[in-house]
Amino acid sequence: MNPAGERLTRWFVGLSLLLGGLVLLGEAVAFGTLQAAPLGVVMLAGVVAAILAVFTAIEDGGGRSPMAPAATWIVSVLLAMLWAHVDPAGHAFLSGFASIVAFGTGIGILRRQLWAWPVAFASVVGFGPIVLLIAPIPFGVVAGGFVLFVADIVGLLVLHRSYFESR
């Protein structure tokens, strides 16, 4: 792929994740998930995300493998999903945390950070579709989300080589 096409694809995927994070946050506010949650749970989502961001910055800046930060982000979302399944407070945590993860991953894709590719891929083939299916939203929104996820999957697969070949 030529550099302009790669850049355009990266911008599409990155901005769709960034916008998706904002939409997730907006929906969490609109449905009252965050307002009804204990303040500590909402703050915990921000604190966990901040800790993960610092860990990612340290690992990313040290020339180490990007897989440790990627795995940490992915596992944290899986744990949040598990918590959401067993406890209403976990659902509130997931509502805030998932939006932060999507937003941060979008920024990571835009900045071409290696850790962001696996997190973005997990988000568009796993986390995102699951959230769409369990959220109380209209079918049209679900269908539109799935179309966007497919476009993001294709974009991420197109970008794969540029992320994992030597720089």
C-alpha positions in Angstrom: 0.0 0.0 0.0 1.3 3.5 -0.8 2.0 5.8 2.1 -1.0 8.1 1.4 -3.4 5.1 1.4 -1.9 3.8 4.6 -2.2 7.2 6.3 -5.8 7.5 5.2 -6.6 4.0 6.4 -4.9 4.7 9.8 -6.8 8.0 10.1 -10.1 6.2 9.3 -9.5 3.5 11.9 -8.1 5.8 14.5 -10.8 8.4 14.2 -13.6 5.8 14.2 -12.2 4.4 17.5 -11.8 7.9 18.9 -15.4 8.8 17.9 -16.6 5.4 19.1 -15.2 6.1 22.5 -17.0 9.4 22.7 -20.2 7.7 21.6 -19.8 5.0 24.2 -19.3 7.7 26.9 -22.3 9.7 25.6 -24.5 6.6 25.7 -23.4 5.7 29.2 -24.4 9.2 30.3 -27.6 9.2 28.3 -28.7 5.8 29.8 -27.8 7.0 33.3 -25.2 4.2 33.8 -22.6 6.6 35.0 -24.8 8.9 37.0 -26.4 6.0 39.0 -23.0 4.4 39.7 -21.1 5.1 42.9 -18.6 7.8 42.4 -15.8 5.5 43.5 -16.5 3.1 40.6 -16.5 5.9 38.0 -13.2 7.3 39.5 -11.8 3.8 39.5 -12.3 3.5 35.8 -10.3 6.7 35.3 -7.6 5.7 37.7 -7.2 2.2 36.1 -7.0 3.8 32.7 -4.4 6.4 33.9 -2.3 3.6 35.4 -2.5 1.7 32.2 -1.6 4.8 30.2 1.5 5.4 32.3 2.5 1.7 32.0 2.0 1.9 28.3 4.1 5.1 27.9 6.9 3.6 29.9 6.9 0.3 28.0 6.4 2.0 24.6 9.2 4.5 25.2 11.8 1.9 26.3 12.1 0.0 23.0 10.5 -3.1 24.5 7.9 -5.3 23.0 4.5 -3.6 22.6 2.7 -6.8 23.5 2.9 -6.2 27.3 0.9 -3.0 27.1 -1.5 -4.4 24.5 -2.1 -7.5 26.6 -2.6 -5.4 29.7 -5.3 -3.3 28.0 -7.0 -6.3 26.5 -7.0 -8.3 29.8 -8.3 -5.2 31.7 -11.3 -4.9 29.4 -12.0 -8.7 29.7 -11.9 -8.4 33.5 -14.2 -5.3 33.3 -16.6 -7.3 31.2 -16.6 -10.2 33.7 -17.2 -7.7 36.6 -20.1 -6.2 34.6 -21.6 -9.6 34.2 -21.7 -10.3 38.0 -22.2 -6.8 39.5 -24.1 -3.7 38.5 -21.2 -1.6 39.7 -19.0 -3.5 37.2 -21.4 -2.4 34.4 -20.9 1.2 35.4 -17.1 0.7 35.5 -17.2 -1.0 32.0 -19.3 1.8 30.6 -16.7 4.4 31.5 -13.6 2.2 31.0 -14.6 0.9 27.6 -15.0 4.4 26.3 -11.6 5.4 27.6 -10.0 2.3 26.1 -11.6 3.0 22.7 -10.6 6.7 22.8 -7.0 5.9 23.9 -6.7 3.2 21.3 -7.8 5.5 18.6 -5.1 8.0 19.6 -2.6 5.1 19.6 -3.6 4.1 16.1 -3.3 7.7 14.9 0.1 8.0 16.5 1.1 4.6 15.0 1.9 3.1 18.3 2.5 -0.6 18.1 0.5 -1.6 21.2 -2.6 0.0 19.8 -3.0 -2.4 16.8 -3.8 -5.5 18.9 -6.0 -3.6 21.2 -7.9 -2.0 18.3 -8.3 -5.4 16.7 -9.6 -7.0 19.9 -12.0 -4.0 20.2 -13.5 -4.3 16.7 -13.7 -8.1 16.5 -14.6 -8.8 20.2 -15.4 -6.1 22.7 -17.3 -3.7 20.4 -19.6 -6.3 18.8 -20.4 -7.8 22.2 -21.2 -4.4 23.7 -23.5 -3.6 20.7 -25.3 -6.9 21.1 -26.0 -6.5 24.9 -26.7 -2.8 25.0 -30.3 -1.6 24.9 -30.0 0.3 21.6 -32.1 0.3 18.4 -31.4 -2.2 15.6 -30.2 0.5 13.2 -27.5 1.5 15.6 -26.4 -2.1 16.0 -26.4 -2.6 12.2 -24.4 0.6 11.7 -21.9 -0.4 14.3 -21.3 -3.7 12.7 -20.7 -2.1 9.3 -18.2 0.2 11.0 -16.6 -2.7 12.8 -16.2 -4.6 9.5 -14.6 -1.5 7.9 -12.3 -1.2 10.8 -11.3 -4.9 10.6 -10.5 -4.5 7.0 -8.5 -1.3 7.7 -6.6 -3.0 10.5 -5.7 -6.0 8.4 -4.5 -3.6 5.6 -2.3 -1.8 8.2 -1.0 -5.0 9.7 2.3 -5.1 7.8 3.0 -1.4 8.5 2.7 -2.1 12.2 4.6 -5.3 12.4 7.4 -5.1 9.8 10.6 -3.5 10.9 10.5 0.3 10.9 
